[in-house]
Amino acid sequence: MGERKVLNKYFPPDFDPTALPRGKRGQNNEKKVRMMLPMSVRCNTCGNFMYKGTKFNTRMEDVAGETYLGLKIFRFYYRCPNCAAEFCMKTDPQSTDYVLEGGATRNYEPWRDKEVEKKEAAQEREEEEMGNAMKALENRTLDSKREMDIMAALDELQTLNTRHNRVSTEDALQALQREAAKQAAPASAAAAAQDEDDLSEFYRLKVAAATRQQEIDELSTATSSGDDGGSDGGGAGAGAGMRAQAAKRPRGGGGGGRVRVPQGL
């Protein structure tokens, strides 16, 4: 059992290969090979799915009367592992693919549609350019323009990549900080102006309150001194004190020139 996998076998010195019996080849050079499934297929008999890469022991034969540029075309026979139904496919050298002939259905492959579209577009272009020199020149001009646009885009991308490679992490962080400070500057200036206005209003109100309190204190003092003068010196002193207080107070409408003493003094 250990000798069946070796690469080189022992041949005795008296070995004569011409004495070996010749084996009979099947029709169309048929032989057995082991290969993997080149595509995903579904059995038409039982509906079993067989995926690409599954290994099978197949029969291979030459397709009689079919070649492509001198290359032989081979046919392979598989058997479904579920129902043992046979299906076959053959090689397609023209498209470097395989063609499923019967017994199974090839699964849908979207990239094959794109390849078919490309081939059809190329074939249509060849037919248009055949015998039409102006159309061929126009197509070549468009191809050159497209290549120039692609090269310009590639150069721009390389320039951007080079510029980004020169920028370090610290530079990027500093740029972000500068941008944030620039955006925050108007907001901080507006907040500072509002604070200054509030502070000015506060001091104005404080000065007004102090002035009002001083007037009240002076009025109360003058009233107290007037009462003391009336008791000691008679009505002359009281009248003089009242006239002095009336001269200090501003004259308003409807007051009649008399001094009004606040309640509670």
C-alpha positions as CSV (number, residue, x, y, z in Angstrom):
1,M,0.0,0.0,0.0
2,G,2.9,2.3,0.6
3,E,4.2,2.0,-2.9
4,R,1.1,3.3,-4.7
5,K,1.8,7.0,-4.1
6,V,5.5,7.1,-4.9
7,L,6.7,9.1,-7.9
8,N,9.3,6.6,-9.1
9,K,8.9,2.9,-9.2
10,Y,11.5,0.2,-9.5
11,F,12.1,-1.4,-12.9
12,P,14.2,-4.5,-13.1
13,P,17.2,-4.6,-15.5
14,D,15.5,-7.2,-17.8
15,F,12.3,-5.2,-18.1
16,D,11.0,-5.1,-21.7
17,P,8.1,-2.6,-22.3
18,T,7.4,-4.0,-25.7
19,A,6.3,-7.3,-24.1
20,L,3.5,-5.6,-22.2
21,P,0.0,-6.2,-23.5
22,R,-1.5,-3.2,-25.2
23,G,-4.8,-2.0,-23.7
24,K,-7.7,-1.2,-25.8
25,R,-8.8,2.4,-26.0
26,G,-12.5,3.3,-26.1
27,Q,-14.3,5.1,-28.8
28,N,-13.2,8.7,-29.3
29,N,-10.1,8.1,-27.1
30,E,-12.3,7.7,-24.0
31,K,-10.6,7.6,-20.6
32,K,-11.3,8.2,-16.9
33,V,-10.1,11.3,-15.2
34,R,-10.7,12.9,-11.8
35,M,-11.5,16.6,-11.9
36,M,-13.4,19.3,-10.1
37,L,-16.7,20.8,-11.3
38,P,-15.8,24.1,-13.1
39,M,-19.2,25.7,-12.3
40,S,-22.2,25.4,-10.0
41,V,-25.0,23.3,-11.6
42,R,-28.4,21.8,-10.7
43,C,-29.4,18.3,-11.6
44,N,-32.5,18.3,-13.9
45,T,-33.6,14.9,-12.6
46,C,-33.6,15.4,-8.8
47,G,-32.9,19.1,-8.4
48,N,-29.8,18.6,-6.4
49,F,-27.3,21.5,-6.4
50,M,-23.6,20.7,-7.1
51,Y,-21.2,23.5,-6.4
52,K,-18.1,24.6,-8.1
53,G,-15.0,22.7,-6.9
54,T,-16.7,19.4,-6.1
55,K,-14.5,16.5,-7.2
56,F,-15.9,13.8,-9.5
57,N,-14.6,10.7,-11.3
58,T,-15.5,11.5,-14.9
59,R,-15.2,10.0,-18.3
60,M,-13.4,12.2,-20.9
61,E,-13.6,11.8,-24.6
62,D,-12.6,13.8,-27.7
63,V,-15.5,15.5,-29.5
64,A,-15.5,14.1,-33.0
65,G,-15.3,16.7,-35.8
66,E,-15.0,19.8,-33.6
67,T,-11.9,21.8,-33.2
68,Y,-11.0,25.4,-32.6
69,L,-7.9,26.8,-34.3
70,G,-6.4,23.3,-34.2
71,L,-7.3,22.7,-30.5
72,K,-9.2,19.6,-29.6
73,I,-12.5,19.9,-27.8
74,F,-13.1,17.5,-24.9
75,R,-16.4,16.2,-23.5
76,F,-16.8,15.2,-19.8
77,Y,-19.5,12.9,-18.3
78,Y,-20.5,13.4,-14.7
79,R,-23.0,11.6,-12.4
80,C,-25.1,13.3,-9.8
81,P,-24.1,12.1,-6.3
82,N,-27.8,12.1,-5.2
83,C,-29.6,10.3,-8.0
84,A,-26.7,9.0,-10.2
85,A,-28.2,10.7,-13.3
86,E,-25.6,11.5,-15.9
87,F,-24.9,15.0,-17.3
88,C,-22.2,16.2,-19.6
89,M,-20.4,19.3,-20.7
90,K,-17.6,20.2,-23.2
91,T,-14.8,22.6,-23.3
92,D,-15.1,26.0,-25.1
93,P,-11.6,27.3,-26.0
94,Q,-13.0,30.3,-27.8
95,S,-14.3,31.8,-24.5
96,T,-12.0,29.8,-22.2
97,D,-15.1,28.3,-20.5
98,Y,-17.2,25.2,-20.5
99,V,-20.6,24.6,-22.2
100,L,-23.2,22.5,-20.4
101,E,-24.8,20.2,-23.0
102,G,-27.5,18.3,-21.0
103,G,-28.6,16.6,-17.8
104,A,-28.1,19.7,-15.7
105,T,-28.7,23.5,-15.6
106,R,-25.9,26.0,-15.0
107,N,-26.6,28.5,-12.2
108,Y,-27.0,32.1,-13.0
109,E,-23.8,34.1,-12.9
110,P,-24.2,37.9,-13.2
111,W,-20.6,38.5,-14.3
112,R,-21.1,36.4,-17.4
113,D,-23.7,38.9,-18.6
114,K,-21.2,41.8,-18.3
115,E,-18.6,39.8,-20.2
116,V,-21.2,39.1,-22.9
117,E,-22.1,42.8,-23.1
118,K,-18.4,43.7,-23.5
119,K,-17.9,41.2,-26.3
120,E,-21.1,42.4,-28.1
121,A,-19.9,46.0,-27.8
122,A,-16.5,45.2,-29.1
123,Q,-18.0,43.2,-32.0
124,E,-20.4,46.1,-32.8
125,R,-17.5,48.5,-32.8
126,E,-15.5,46.4,-35.2
127,E,-18.5,46.2,-37.6
128,E,-18.9,50.0,-37.5
129,E,-15.3,50.6,-38.2
130,M,-15.1,48.1,-41.0
131,G,-14.8,50.2,-44.2
132,N,-15.4,53.5,-42.3
133,A,-12.1,55.3,-41.7
134,M,-13.8,58.4,-40.2
135,K,-15.6,56.3,-37.6
136,A,-12.4,54.5,-36.7
137,L,-10.6,57.8,-36.3
138,E,-13.4,59.1,-34.1
139,N,-13.3,56.1,-31.9
140,R,-9.5,56.3,-31.5
141,T,-9.9,60.0,-30.6
142,L,-12.4,59.2,-28.0
143,D,-10.2,56.5,-26.6
144,S,-7.2,58.9,-26.4
145,K,-9.4,61.5,-24.6
146,R,-10.6,58.9,-22.1
147,E,-7.0,57.8,-21.4
148,M,-5.9,61.4,-20.9
149,D,-8.8,62.0,-18.4
150,I,-7.9,58.8,-16.6
151,M,-4.2,59.8,-16.4
152,A,-5.1,63.3,-15.1
153,A,-7.3,61.8,-12.4
154,L,-4.5,59.5,-11.4
155,D,-2.0,62.4,-11.2
156,E,-4.5,64.3,-9.0
157,L,-4.9,61.4,-6.7
158,Q,-1.1,60.9,-6.4
159,T,-0.7,64.6,-5.7
160,L,-3.4,64.4,-2.9
161,N,-1.8,61.3,-1.5
162,T,1.6,63.0,-1.4
163,R,0.2,66.1,0.3
164,H,-1.6,63.9,2.9
165,N,1.6,62.0,3.6
166,R,3.4,65.2,4.4
167,V,0.8,66.2,7.0
168,S,1.5,64.7,10.5
169,T,-0.9,64.1,13.3
170,E,0.3,67.1,15.2
171,D,-0.3,69.4,12.3
172,A,-3.8,68.1,11.8
173,L,-4.6,68.6,15.5
174,Q,-3.3,72.1,15.4
175,A,-5.4,72.9,12.3
176,L,-8.5,71.6,14.1
177,Q,-7.7,73.7,17.2
178,R,-7.2,76.9,15.0
179,E,-10.5,76.3,13.3
180,A,-12.3,75.8,16.6
181,A,-10.8,78.9,18.0
182,K,-11.8,80.9,14.9
183,Q,-15.4,79.7,15.2
184,A,-15.5,80.4,19.0
185,A,-14.1,84.0,18.7
186,P,-17.4,85.8,17.6
187,A,-19.3,84.0,20.4
188,S,-16.7,85.0,23.0
189,A,-16.7,88.6,21.8
190,A,-20.5,88.8,22.0
191,A,-20.5,87.3,25.5
192,A,-17.8,89.8,26.6
193,A,-19.9,92.7,25.3
194,Q,-23.0,91.5,27.0
195,D,-21.1,91.1,30.3
196,E,-19.8,94.7,30.0
197,D,-23.3,96.0,29.4
198,D,-24.6,94.2,32.4
199,L,-21.8,95.5,34.6
200,S,-22.4,99.1,33.4
201,E,-26.1,98.8,34.2
202,F,-25.4,97.3,37.6
203,Y,-23.1,100.2,38.5
204,R,-25.6,102.8,37.2
205,L,-28.4,101.3,39.3
206,K,-26.1,101.1,42.3
207,V,-25.2,104.8,42.0
208,A,-28.8,105.7,41.6
209,A,-29.8,103.8,44.7
210,A,-26.9,105.4,46.7
211,T,-28.0,108.9,45.6
212,R,-31.6,108.2,46.5
213,Q,-30.6,106.9,49.9
214,Q,-28.5,110.1,50.5
215,E,-31.4,112.4,49.7
216,I,-33.6,110.4,52.1
217,D,-31.0,110.7,54.8
218,E,-30.6,114.5,54.2
219,L,-34.3,115.0,54.3
220,S,-34.7,113.1,57.5
221,T,-31.8,115.1,59.1
222,A,-33.3,118.4,58.0
223,T,-36.7,117.4,59.4
224,S,-35.2,116.5,62.8
225,S,-33.2,119.8,63.0
226,G,-36.4,121.8,62.1
227,D,-38.3,120.2,64.9
228,D,-35.5,121.0,67.4
229,G,-35.3,124.7,66.2
230,G,-39.1,125.2,66.5
231,S,-39.1,124.1,70.1
232,D,-36.1,126.4,71.1
233,G,-36.3,129.4,68.8
234,G,-39.9,129.6,67.8
235,G,-41.5,129.6,64.3
236,A,-38.7,131.7,62.7
237,G,-36.2,128.9,62.9
238,A,-38.6,126.3,61.7
239,G,-39.6,128.4,58.8
240,A,-35.9,129.0,57.8
241,G,-35.2,125.3,57.9
242,M,-38.2,124.4,55.8
243,R,-37.3,127.1,53.2
244,A,-33.7,125.7,53.0
245,Q,-35.0,122.1,52.4
246,A,-37.5,123.4,49.8
247,A,-34.6,125.2,47.9
248,K,-32.6,121.9,47.8
249,R,-35.4,119.8,46.4
250,P,-36.3,120.2,42.7
251,R,-39.6,121.8,42.0
252,G,-42.3,119.6,40.4
253,G,-45.7,120.2,39.0
254,G,-48.6,120.2,41.4
255,G,-46.5,120.3,44.6
256,G,-47.3,124.0,45.4
257,G,-43.7,124.4,46.6
258,R,-44.3,122.5,49.8
259,V,-41.9,119.8,51.0
260,R,-43.5,116.4,51.5
261,V,-42.0,114.3,54.2
262,P,-41.9,110.6,53.5
263,Q,-44.0,108.4,55.7
264,G,-42.3,106.7,58.6
265,L,-39.7,109.4,59.2
